[in-house]
Amino acid sequence: MDTTRNIYERLSEAISGTDFSWTLCLVGEDQAEKMSELTKGLRGDLRTGEGKHVTSGFAYWGIGPTIAWSNACSDVFYPVMKESLRNFKYAWRLVHPGLDGSRWHFVSLGVGNGQKDHIMLEHLNALHPQMTYIPVDMSSDMLGLGARETSNVVGFERTIPIQLDISNGQNLVELKRLLRHLLGDEPILFGLLGNTLANFDTDEALLRSLGELLRPQDRFLLEVATTTTVADEMAQAAAGEYVSSRFFREFVTSSLLHHTDITIDMDFVEFHGSVEANGRALRIEVRYHNKTGEIIRVTLPSREVINFAAGQSIQVYLTRKYSAPGLQRMVDRVGLVKVISTEDQADERRRIFGIDLLLLANDPNARRLSSASDVANEIVSPRRPAKR
């Protein structure tokens, strides 16, 4: 044995030298604590039982939801994902000139099935054959799926999958420290693709936290679903995009199926559209309703049994389509600035619902809003946007 090399170098060589589907993953969280967090959301209000929900990333957490998500991504009746995958290569071609041909490492925040990362890595790896690829996801199963998709572009020896919940601020502090040790001062491209931002209740707070990962030399690639029209009828139309996909219904209920003992009835899945305040976005909530007319007794992951009352619902998924003004206000408020975006290059043929890719950087002149009162003041008396 060559004792001059450390164990990680030898392990990387061993993994790369076989066709067996190894996945090396750096786990950053106590999985028992994550299960407790999921249980708390499913329990809802202890007094009324209202407010039951599957929090953000838990819709994708575990092998069952991972398989269900993979199936939904290939469903021709799921138009949002179909359009997103079909247009991504073109959108990336429009945006990557904003990277100035530099040599980038890539940190993918929410890797999904890895198909979009694969497209980006082909380009980034050609510019920088020594680049490091760091996929980050709350689900270790999703990391395994994504890593297999990208392994023929960037090998296991330059891929470091990290299991981490990016909605946790302390996790991002630790991620930033880890990246500095791994990559030093070399520029990093961060990516949050697939309209993942829209899945979080506190989407603006998440974008602010992710923006704090960036140094002046770094860039942030954000993909979001967008709308040119904000109205109640458009909100219902946006919700209707998801109705015809059986695989999408299976995906949004997969967390309930795999973490509780509920018997899933697909007729209980409903899609609700609404307009968020100030026309910032169309909001789509997917809810699982108890339509039996009776109380359903539900066993949670903790083995606690709760009442799911007749007429109550569990929010199993949240997404949005952002308006251009709403998206711009959010980007401004969190202290980021657009370098280039597909939104700026759209023409008159642009459809009401679309997918946009934004390349962002830290705005050195921006004031980051850090409190609810700051945000409220900014909404009441918005500052004049800087010329870009």
N, C-alpha and C positions, 0 to 999 in steps of 0.2 A: 504493500500500500504506500502511495505517495503521501508522506506525512507533511510535506511542505505546503499542501493545500488545505484549506479549512473544510469543515464538514459540509458547509453549504455548497461549495464548489463541487465537491464529490457527489453530493446528492443531486445537484442540477445535471451533472453529466450522466448519472444513473437514470434519471427520469427521461432525459432527452434521447437516450440510447435504446429505447424500447417502444414498441407499438401499444403497450398496455396503457390504459387511460388514467394515468396518475394525474392528480391535481394538487399542487402545492399551494396551501392557503394559510395566510397569517390571520389568526382569529383575534379580534380586538375586543370582544365583549363576552360577558357571562351570559350564556344562552338561557340559563334559568331565570335571570332578571328580565330578559326579553319576553319569556313566556308569562311572567308575572304582569308585565306591561300589557300584553295582549289580553290577558284575563280581565284586567281592570277595565279596559275599554269595552269588552263584551258584557261586563256586569252592568254598566251604566250607573245611573243614580241609585244609591242604595235605598232611598225612600220610595221613589216613584217607579223605578225601573226604566225611565226614559233615558235617552241619550246613548243607547247601545251603539257601538261602532267598532269597526276594524280600523285601527289607526294606520294611516299612511302605508309604510313599507311592509306591514304585516300581510297585505293582500298578496305579496310575492314571496313570503317567508315560508320555507319548507319545500320538500320535494314535490308534494301534491300541487301546490300553487305554481311551482316552477314548470312542471309538465303542462298544467292547464294554460299557463301564459304562452308557452311555446306553441301549443296547439292553436291558440287564439291568433297568434302572430301570422300563421299561415292560412287563416280562414278568409276566403274571398268575400264573405259576407260581413267582414269587419272593415268597413271602408276607411276609417281613420288610420289604422295601422297599415293597410294596403297602400294608401296614398303616401304615408310617411316613408315607408321602405322604398317605394318606387321613385320618389322624388329626391331622396337623400343624396344620391351620388351627384346629381345635377346641382343641388344646393351647396354641397361641399365644394364643388368646382368653382362656384361663384364666390365663396367666402375665403377659401384658403390663400388667395393672393394677399390677404391682410396679414398673413403670418410672415411676410417678407422673406420667404425662403430660408429662414433660420433653422437651426438644428434643435428640435423640440423633443422633450420627453412627454409622454401622454398619461394623464391620470383621468380615468373614466369613472365618473361618479354615478353609479347605477348602471351596470354593464348590460342588463337585459340579456338577450340571446346572442349578443356580440356581432350581429351582422353589420351594424353601422360602424362599430369600432374597426371591423375588418376593412371596410372601405377606406377609412381614415389612415389606418396603419400602413396600408400599401403605399400611400403617398409619403407619410412621415418617415417610414423606415427607409425609403429610397433616398431621402435627404440625409438621414442620420442612421446608418446601419448599426450604430452602437446605442441606439435609443433604448430607454427603459419604459416598459408598458406596465402601468399599475391600475388594474381594474378594482374598483371598490363597490361593494354591495352589501346590504344588510343580510341577504340570503347567501349562505355558502353554497347552496345547491345551484343558485343562479350563477354564481361565479364559476362553478365547474362547467356549466353549459356554455357560458360566454368564452371561457378560456379555450375550450376545444374548438370553437369557431375561429379563433384568432391564432391558434398555435402554429399554423403553417406560414404565418407572416412574421410574427415575432416569437421566437422559440421560448421554451420554458425557462431557459437560462437567463432571459431578459424580461420575464413576466413575473410580477409579484402580486398575486391576488390578495386582497385585504378584505376580511369580513368586518364591516363597520356600519353603524347607523349614522348617516350624515346629518340627520336632523338633531343630533345631540351635540351641543356646543363644545363640551369638553372633549368629545371624540375628535372634533376638527382641530382643536389645539394640539392633541397628540399626533394627529395625522400630519399637521404642518411641521411639527418637530421631527417626525420620522423622515419626511421628505427632505428636509434640510440635511439630515445626516446621510441620506442615500445619494442625493443629487447635487448637494452643494449649491452654488450660485447659478447653475445651468438653467436655462429657461424651461418652464413647464407649461404645457397646454392642458387646462382642465376642461372636461366636457360633462355637461348634464343634458342628455339627449332624450328623445322620445316623449316630450311634454311631461317629464317626471316632476318638474317644479309644480305643475298644476294639481298634483295628487295630494299636496299638503295643505291643511287648513291654514297654516301660517306661512304661506308661500313667500311673502315679502321678507319676513324674518329669516327664512331659510336662505334666500338669495343674498341677504346682507351678510349672514354668517359665512357662506361660501365665498363671497367677495373678499373676506378678510384672509383667505388663503393666499390671495394674489400678492406678489411683489411687483415692482415696476416692470420687470422683464417678462412677467407671466401674462398669459391670456386665458380667457374663459369662453368656451363655446356653448351657447344655450340654444336648445331647440324647443319651440313652443307652438301649440296650436293657436290659430288666430281667427278673428272674424272681422269683416268690414262693416257689419251691421249689428248694433246692440239693441235688441227689442225682445219683448216677451215671446212673440211668435218665432223668432230666431232661436231663442233658448229651447223651445219645445222641439224645433227642427234639429238642433244640436243633440238633444237627448235621443231623438229618434234614430240617429245614425247607428246607435248601438243595439237597437231592439232586435234586428233580424239575425244577429250572430248567436247561434247556440253555443259555440265555443267560448264566446265572451261571457255569456251567462254562467257557463261552467267555471270560467276563471274567477269571476267576482264572488262566486259562492264557495270556491275551493277552500278558503281559509275556514269557513264555518264547517264545511264537510270534514276537514282533516283535524280540526282542533276542538270540535264539540261533537255531541251525538245527535244533532238535528238531522232529521230526514229531509233532504232538500227537495222542494217542489219548484220547478222552474217557473211555474205560473205565479209564484209569489214574488218574483223579481220585477221591480218597477224602476223606471228611469224618470227622474224629475229634473226639469230645466228651469232656471231662474236667471235674473239679471243681477249682478252684484252692484253694490253702491257706486255711484258716480260713473256707471257704465264701464267699469274697468274690465269686466269679463262676463261671458256667459258661463254659468255654473251648472254642472251636471252631477247630480247625486244619484247613485244606484243604491236602492234600499231593498232589503228582504223583509216583506210584510208577513205578519201572522194573519192569514185570511181564514183560519179554520173556525173562528167563532168561539174558540176555547183556549184556555191557558196551555201553552206548551212548556213542559219541564225540560230544561236544558242543563246538561252537565258540562261545566267549563274545564279547561285544562288542569285547574287546581283540584278537580273532583267536587267542587262546590256545585250544588244544584240551584238554579234560579228559575224564576217565572218569566216566560216570554208571553206577555198578556195578549189577548185577542185585540187586534187593531194596532198593536205596537209594531215598530220596524227597527231593523238594524242597518245602519249605514255601512255598506260593504265596500264602497268605492266612491272616490271623488275625483273629478277632473274639471278642466276649464278650457274655454277658448278666449284668449285675451284680445281686447280691442287695442288698436295701435296707440291711442292716447293713454290708456290704462297701463300698457306695457312700458311706455316711455316714462311715465310718472314713477313707476316702480323702479326702473333702472336708475333714474336720476336720484331717487330718495336713498338708495342703498350705496351711492357713491361710485357707480360704475359708468362707463362711457362706451358708446358704440364705436368700434373701429370700422366695421363693415357689416352689412346684413342683407339677406335676400329681400327683406321688406322694402329696403330702399331702392331695390332694382326691379320691383314689380311693375307691370304695365296695366293698361286698361282692361286686359282680359282676365285679370285676377278674379278668382271666384270668392264668394262670400266667406266660405270656410277654407282655410289653408294651413300650411305648416311653414314656419319661418325659422331661419337659422341666424343667430346673432353672434358675432365675435366681439367680445367685450374686454375692456381693460380697466384697471383702477384709474379713477379720475383724481389726479393729485390735488386738484383745487376743490374737490367736493367735501362737503361736511356730512359725515355719516350720522343719520338720525338714530338715536339710541334709546329713545323712550316713547311711550304712547303719546305723551303731550307734544313731543317734537313732531311726530307724524301728524297729529291733529292740526297743529299750527301750520304745517306745510300744506295740508289740504285746504285750509281756510285761506291762507295767503301764500299761494305757490310762488316760488322764485322764478324769475325769467330764465328759461333754459339757455345754456351757453351755446354759441354757434359751434357746429361740429364740422 
